[in-house]
């Protein structure tokens, strides 16, 4: 069965994304264009080195919709298509929204409490 193989990232809304990024950079040494990338996670079952992203988004972002929560969780998966098919067969709320990029393939599901989960199969 397709499954989650790691945490891909935590994304959250910030009132002032730039200022918050600056604070984390100065206070904790975290930062960068997309927030902070933790590259020292153990390899996944596919043998690839794991990474997780910590990233603030603008407070008015629409990226977390249809969730009304101020955060989104990204989970690394081993087979996006199979996992989405499994979730659909269960009757879970899988969104029609898809993204394919140089970072990999992304699909979206909303958990029973309304949290948007971004499922990511790295490229």
MOUR-V789168 format. One line per field, one symbol per residue. ss: DSSP state (@ for helix, = for strand, . for the rest). phi: phi as a letter, one per 20 degrees, with the letter a starting at -180 (. if undefined). psi: psi as a letter, one per 30 degrees, with the letter a starting at -180 (. if undefined). Layout:
ss = ???
phi = ???
psi = ???
This chain:
ss = ...===========..@@@@@@@@@@@@.......======........=========............=======..@@@@@@@@@@@..=========..=======.....=======.
phi = .fbfdreerccbecfcgfffgfffffecmdqpgdocdeddfffegenefebcddbfdggegdfefefdfebbdddfcebgffffffffffnfeeeffcccbfepdccccdffdnefdeecdgf
psi = kklkglkelkklkkeieeeeeeeeeeefgkalegbkkjggllkafffkkllkkjkklkfgkfffkgkglglkkkkklfjeeeeeeeeeefgliklfkkkkaffakklkkklfggkkkjkkjk.
